Amino acid sequence: MLLCAWHAEALTSCGVSATGVAFGTYNPLNASAAVTTGSLTVTCTLLSGAATTVSVRVDLGSGLSGSYAARSMLSGANALSYNLFWSTAYTQVWGDGTGGSFYGTASVPLTPSAPTQAVSGTMYARAPAAQDMAAGSYTDTIVVTVTY
């Protein structure tokens, strides 16, 4: 008697889309921090094979500041400090797992009858109050990396 085992693998593809954060007009005289939200959606598709669950990891880059301690939006040489967080507690910085930051994970179940599924998350952004900065349009670029 000969026993043979074979392992069927699923072929999957995942991508990400995001709605960035926008603080609007920042008032340096306001005693409260400025807060806003953005969103991330990871969509995975079963291209071939049997049902599977895809484990995804979502990392956010540090942006122009190069640090998770405080990200910076820039307007020329002027900077406005802010950060991206997991929740409205504003205690866990969303990053890549370095520098005290945390990354996101999710499980995406895919089947031949439901080959495309999406998972979404909210980014909570906070800019500390009373930052003395020049008027201008401040921007930052955050790279989103999805590993699966």
C-alpha positions as CSV (number, residue, x, y, z in Angstrom):
1,M,0.0,0.0,0.0
2,L,1.4,3.4,-1.0
3,L,0.1,6.5,0.7
4,C,0.6,9.8,-1.0
5,A,-0.1,13.2,0.4
6,W,-0.4,16.4,-1.5
7,H,-0.8,19.9,-0.3
8,A,-3.1,22.2,-2.2
9,E,-2.1,25.9,-2.0
10,A,-4.3,28.9,-2.7
11,L,-3.0,31.8,-4.8
12,T,-4.1,35.1,-3.3
13,S,-3.6,38.8,-3.9
14,C,-4.0,41.7,-1.5
15,G,-4.0,45.5,-1.9
16,V,-4.6,48.5,0.3
17,S,-6.5,51.8,-0.1
18,A,-6.5,54.7,2.3
19,T,-8.3,57.9,3.1
20,G,-5.8,60.2,4.6
21,V,-6.2,62.4,7.7
22,A,-7.0,66.1,7.3
23,F,-6.9,68.4,10.3
24,G,-8.4,71.4,8.5
25,T,-7.4,74.8,10.0
26,Y,-5.1,74.4,13.0
27,N,-5.5,77.1,15.6
28,P,-2.4,77.4,17.7
29,L,-4.4,79.4,20.4
30,N,-6.8,76.5,20.9
31,A,-6.1,74.8,24.3
32,S,-7.3,71.4,23.0
33,A,-5.4,69.1,20.7
34,A,-6.7,68.9,17.1
35,V,-8.0,65.4,16.2
36,T,-9.3,63.7,13.0
37,T,-9.5,60.3,11.5
38,G,-8.6,58.5,8.3
39,S,-9.3,54.9,7.1
40,L,-7.5,52.0,5.6
41,T,-9.0,49.1,3.7
42,V,-7.2,45.9,2.8
43,T,-8.8,43.9,0.0
44,C,-7.7,40.3,-0.7
45,T,-8.8,38.1,-3.6
46,L,-8.5,34.3,-3.9
47,L,-7.1,33.9,-7.4
48,S,-7.1,30.1,-7.5
49,G,-7.1,27.1,-5.2
50,A,-9.0,26.1,-2.1
51,A,-10.5,28.2,0.6
52,T,-7.9,29.9,2.8
53,T,-7.5,32.6,5.4
54,V,-5.0,35.3,4.7
55,S,-3.1,36.8,7.6
56,V,-2.2,40.4,6.8
57,R,0.0,42.9,8.6
58,V,-0.4,46.6,8.0
59,D,2.6,48.9,8.7
60,L,2.5,52.7,8.5
61,G,5.8,54.5,7.7
62,S,7.2,57.3,9.9
63,G,6.7,60.0,7.3
64,L,8.9,63.0,6.7
65,S,10.1,63.2,10.3
66,G,11.6,59.7,10.1
67,S,10.4,59.0,13.7
68,Y,7.4,57.5,15.4
69,A,8.0,59.5,18.6
70,A,6.4,62.5,16.8
71,R,5.6,62.6,13.1
72,S,5.8,66.0,11.4
73,M,3.8,67.7,8.7
74,L,5.9,70.2,6.9
75,S,5.3,73.5,5.2
76,G,8.6,74.5,3.7
77,A,11.0,74.6,6.7
78,N,8.2,74.8,9.2
79,A,6.9,71.7,11.1
80,L,3.6,70.8,12.8
81,S,3.9,67.8,15.2
82,Y,1.2,65.1,15.0
83,N,0.8,61.3,15.2
84,L,-1.4,58.4,14.1
85,F,-2.9,56.1,16.7
86,W,-4.9,52.9,17.1
87,S,-7.7,54.4,19.1
88,T,-9.1,57.6,20.6
89,A,-7.0,56.8,23.8
90,Y,-4.1,58.2,21.7
91,T,-1.6,55.9,23.5
92,Q,-0.5,53.4,20.9
93,V,1.3,54.9,17.9
94,W,0.5,53.1,14.6
95,G,3.8,52.3,12.9
96,D,5.8,49.2,12.0
97,G,6.6,47.8,15.4
98,T,9.9,49.8,15.9
99,G,10.5,52.9,18.0
100,G,7.6,52.0,20.4
101,S,5.1,51.8,17.6
102,F,2.5,49.1,16.9
103,Y,1.4,47.5,13.6
104,G,-2.0,46.1,12.6
105,T,-3.0,42.6,11.8
106,A,-6.1,41.0,10.4
107,S,-7.4,37.7,9.1
108,V,-9.2,37.6,5.8
109,P,-11.2,34.4,5.0
110,L,-11.5,33.7,1.3
111,T,-13.5,30.9,-0.4
112,P,-14.3,30.1,-4.0
113,S,-17.9,31.3,-3.4
114,A,-16.7,34.6,-1.7
115,P,-13.3,35.1,-3.4
116,T,-12.9,38.8,-2.5
117,Q,-13.1,40.2,1.0
118,A,-12.1,43.4,2.6
119,V,-11.2,44.5,6.2
120,S,-11.1,48.1,7.3
121,G,-9.6,50.1,10.1
122,T,-9.6,53.6,11.4
123,M,-6.5,55.8,11.9
124,Y,-6.9,58.3,14.7
125,A,-4.8,61.4,14.3
126,R,-3.9,64.0,16.9
127,A,-1.9,67.2,16.7
128,P,-0.9,68.6,20.2
129,A,-2.3,71.9,21.2
130,A,-0.5,75.3,21.3
131,Q,2.1,74.6,18.6
132,D,3.5,78.0,17.5
133,M,4.0,77.6,13.8
134,A,3.8,79.8,10.7
135,A,0.7,79.9,8.5
136,G,0.8,77.6,5.6
137,S,-0.3,74.3,4.1
138,Y,1.3,71.4,6.1
139,T,1.6,67.9,4.6
140,D,3.2,64.6,5.3
141,T,3.4,61.4,3.3
142,I,2.9,58.0,5.0
143,V,3.8,54.8,3.2
144,V,1.4,51.9,4.0
145,T,2.9,48.4,3.7
146,V,0.7,45.3,3.6
147,T,2.5,42.0,4.2
148,Y,0.6,38.7,3.7
